[in-house]
Every structure is written in structure tokens, then in C-alpha cells.
Amino acid sequence: MCNRYVTPSQAEIERDWHVGRQNPPQWWEPEIHPRSPGLFIRASGGGSELVLGQWALIPHFAKTARLPYQTNNARAEELASKASFRQPWLRGQRCIIPAASFDEPCWETGKNVWWRFRRADGAPWGLAGLFNAWTDPTTGEVIESYTMLTLNADHHPLMRRMHKRKADWPADAQDKRSVIPIEMADTDQWLSGSMEDAKQLLRLAPVDVFDAAPITAPTSGGGLVQDTLL
């Protein structure tokens, strides 16, 4: 699963996904955490639009916007059965989440070492997601929200190394998770295609797509630097 990622600038998103420049200026922190505002792309009127929403999907049946459980990630294998995500999935409410990079924890040393994942080709990630527009029953306010899809990565050469190992689970059945990149050429298929079209894109990226390395010491400017790339 993913709990931290960095968004490209709005201008970069509009350019790379050809969203157009009709979007009003949006405000968000570049580093996105669960329940904070972030940008996503969805189909609209034969094209696509850029939307600002909460990273933690609010299902239609929610009584309040702040849920007692996490909905920033959704297992792709369970979309048709999980109450929080079933309706958006069946309705085709699919979106793409632009990310310059995302972070995952690695526990191979016995301690939590954060790794940063970029694309080897220098392009941004377009991560698979679902969105929902929820109406507050008390105020009538409409709140946009989204979730990031994940897929089992127990046998992926790189992503299986992330997250803490479950000691009482078999080594080959840990349910390690990975985000699901949607390539630029597949954007329309994901956003506007049929459910069967979308299912074809629920796959992990080959290891050579990744530019990944541990995040190490703070820089003089207070940021983070990476070790040698893998």
C-alpha cells in the first residue's frame, strides 16, 4: 500500500495528460498524505478534467466525511465485493492519480527505511484509482474524494521487498502490495473503457520501469536525498 506520494505541478499534469488549461488554479501541499487534498484526473464530457479531492474515498453510505477506517488504498482484487469501493467500481468511476514519486517502507534491515520510487524514464507516474463525490447529509456540501488501487506483489522482484514481513504468514503469501501504474497510452482505456477494458490494465509494472532507492539523510535545505539508485 502507499501512504505518501508527491504530486507534479498543475502545469506539468495539464501538459503530460493533455487535460487542457481550462482548470482553475488549485491549492494543495506537494507531499500528499491520507485525508489530505490531492489532484486526480477523470473522464468528463468526452475529454478529461483535473479535480481536487480528499485522498481517502468517502463511500456513498458514509454519515460523515471522516471515517474510522482507512480508504486511501483499495485492493484491486476486492473492488467488486468491498462495500466502500463496489459502487464506484461498478459505475466506472475510475481516475488517474498523478505522482512524481511515491514512498514505501522497507524493513529488510529490521528497521523502517523509506524508499522513494520514481520512473526510470523521468516521466510522472499515473496511478490507478477510483473517485466518488459524496454529499454531506447535514450541510449539502459535495466533497470529492479518491482512493489508490493496489495489487498483490508477493512475487514482484522489487515491490515484494517493501513493508514489514508478517512472521506468522508463509514467505510466499505475505500479501505485499503495489500501486498500479497506468501508462500514458492507456489513459483513455482506463478512464473511459468498459470494465473489461479496465481489468486488462490491473497489472504490476516491470521492474525496469522503476528508479528506486532508499531515502537517507536530510539535505541542508531540510529535504531528503536518495542513496545510489537500484
Protein Blocks (a to p, Z undefined) as FASTA:
>chain_A
ZZbdcdddfklmmmmnonojkbccddddfbacehiacdddddeehiacdddddeddddfk
lmbfbdcbdckbccfklmmmmmklmmmmmnopacddddfbdcdddfknopacddddddfk
lpacdddddddddddfknopacdddddddddfklgfklmmgojddfkbcfklnopacddd
ddfklmmmmmmmcfklmmmmmccddfklpccdddddddfkopacddddZZ
